[in-house]
Amino acid sequence: MEKKGLIKLLAIFFCFIFSISSVSAVDTTPQRMIYEARLLDSSGTNPLTTSHTFRFSFWSQSAVAVGDIAAGVINVAAPNYSNWQEVQTTLPSSNGFVTFELGSVTPLPQIDSTEHLYLQVEIKASGDPDTSYEVLDRAPANPLIDRAPIGSVPYALNADTIDNAEVGLNDGDIALLGPGGIFPVQTIPGGTNEEVFILDNDDTSLTTIDLQFGNALGKVLSWDLINGYFNFNDNVNIQGDLTLTGTVDGVDVGDLGTTVNDHLDGGASKHDASEIDVEAIDGNYYSAGDLETVIDDIDQAIAGISTGPVSKSIILNSQFEGASYQADGSANIGRLYLANDNTAKENYYEWTSTQNTLQDYDIILQVGLPKTFTQWEAVNPWQFNYRSSNADSNITRADIYIFDTNGNPVTLTGTSTNLASTTWAQTSLNYSGTPTFTAGDSFIIIIKMHARDNETMNLGEIKLNYQG
């Protein structure tokens, strides 16, 4: 068995694409890895167009060891063999190009980052015996580097698992959000055994941290970060002892007498606070304790009226949090990856394809609207930064689609399709009609990236402007 570098297979490269469907613990879409290469003769200039046979296999070590292949057969008992191989025969194009779908002959295994580390590629003329296989050696001068490392993209084939943990209800499974983006009851029936449950763990809240009971009920216990105290939006019934330190309406509790009676009704006849009812401005009578809640509610209402909604923005930078990626089933051969532009200070996605026809891939964003959301800004609510290597939209372009919180397509105004520019540009979009955008719910943005002929399409920062 010989190891060859640039004798028959020149300018070797490979990329992987995959399909994404709904997450499920049982059903997943068929998994494939695309391998592309060009066959040239030993001079490195003339393409080979005769039929050739390729053998692909997974290994956990880069170097080909003695005993890994014997008499033209892969030793399945070799310690570094990762239990997958398949053979495909193809007729190269007139330019020597070949393309394979790995997994179309032998189903791909569930990718394990500790086992499936390197791809071994062997080649022979299709009519020759198996002993004629030659291992494609990616670094002939280095005996420790033979096989090609499998990069991070193929592990997207493991998208329905994380580190081999599947979606489900058993120990070690991944919990799946149900309708409305909440955990189903059976996922956390007993709550949590943790001694501390932290809200706002990243310390990013600037106003209040809320704990709400019921959706329609809407009873909220919140910590006011600005004023430094808790707020309850309803009555409080304390059935045990209440121990106070600090001040009550500016009066130090330590300076009070032994009972509240000493500070109510300065005469000989004293009354408990529960006996005193105060008429509020709404015409109802409240106990002294309830009156404080009423005053707080009025203060909050006045504050809300005086301030009103303010302009805010949601900034989305690559890699978008919670993004998913989807091929539509045809013309999806290419490579999607992250990059950055230090000059423009822009992180971005890049989509490219070697095919001579336009190939596309979708970036799907599920964006949650803040609970304070009231409406989109009237001018330029949605802004997208983009760049392409070619200004011809028939070669590179991006198309944008938006669906409201009810899942209905939004009619966009402004330039949302055929976006192409050889320098960083921004398109500002608005909408017509009456789409539904509900505070606290999520809506969908889809950016379809197109490219061909080794050209590239880039997607940078997304800015969403609203009032809340």
Stockholm file with secondary structure:
# STOCKHOLM 1.0

chainA/1-468         MEKKGLIKLLAIFFCFIFSISSVSAVDTTPQRMIYEARLLDSSGTNPLTTSHTFRFSFWSQSAVAVGDIAAGVINVAAPNYSNWQEVQTTLPSSNGFVTFELGSVTPLPQIDSTEHLYLQVEIKASGDPDTSYEVLDRAPANPLIDRAPIGSVPYALNADTIDNAEVGLNDGDIALLGPGGIFPVQTIPGGTNEEVFILDNDDTSLTTIDLQFGNALGKVLSWDLINGYFNFNDNVNIQGDLTLTGTVDGVDVGDLGTTVNDHLDGGASKHDASEIDVEAIDGNYYSAGDLETVIDDIDQAIAGISTGPVSKSIILNSQFEGASYQADGSANIGRLYLANDNTAKENYYEWTSTQNTLQDYDIILQVGLPKTFTQWEAVNPWQFNYRSSNADSNITRADIYIFDTNGNPVTLTGTSTNLASTTWAQTSLNYSGTPTFTAGDSFIIIIKMHARDNETMNLGEIKLNYQG
#=GR chainA/1-468 SS CEEESSSSEESCCCCCCCCCCCCCSSCCCCCCEEEEEEEBCTTSSSBCCSCEEEEEEEESCSSCCTTSEETTEECTTCTTEEEEEEEEEECCCTTCEEEEEETSSSCCCCCCTTTCCEEEEEEEETTSCGGGCEEECSCTTCTTCCSEECCSGGGGGGTTEETTEEBSSSTTCBCCCCGGGCCCGGGSTTCCCCSCCCSSTTCCCSSEEEEEECTTTCEEEEEETTTTEEEESSCCCCCSCCCCCSEETTEEGGGSCSSGGGGSCSSSCCCCGGGCEEECTTSCEEEHHHHHHHHHHHHHHHHHHHHCCCEEEEEECSSCTTCEEECCSSSCCSEEEEEEETTTTEEEEEEECCSSSCEEEEEEEEEECCTTCCEECSSCCEEEEEEESCSCTTTEEEEEEEECTTSCBCEEESCCSSBCCSSCEEEEEEEESCCCCCTTCEEEEEEEEEECTTCEEEEEEEEEEEEC
#=GC SS_cons         CEEESSSSEESCCCCCCCCCCCCCSSCCCCCCEEEEEEEBCTTSSSBCCSCEEEEEEEESCSSCCTTSEETTEECTTCTTEEEEEEEEEECCCTTCEEEEEETSSSCCCCCCTTTCCEEEEEEEETTSCGGGCEEECSCTTCTTCCSEECCSGGGGGGTTEETTEEBSSSTTCBCCCCGGGCCCGGGSTTCCCCSCCCSSTTCCCSSEEEEEECTTTCEEEEEETTTTEEEESSCCCCCSCCCCCSEETTEEGGGSCSSGGGGSCSSSCCCCGGGCEEECTTSCEEEHHHHHHHHHHHHHHHHHHHHCCCEEEEEECSSCTTCEEECCSSSCCSEEEEEEETTTTEEEEEEECCSSSCEEEEEEEEEECCTTCCEECSSCCEEEEEEESCSCTTTEEEEEEEECTTSCBCEEESCCSSBCCSSCEEEEEEEESCCCCCTTCEEEEEEEEEECTTCEEEEEEEEEEEEC
//
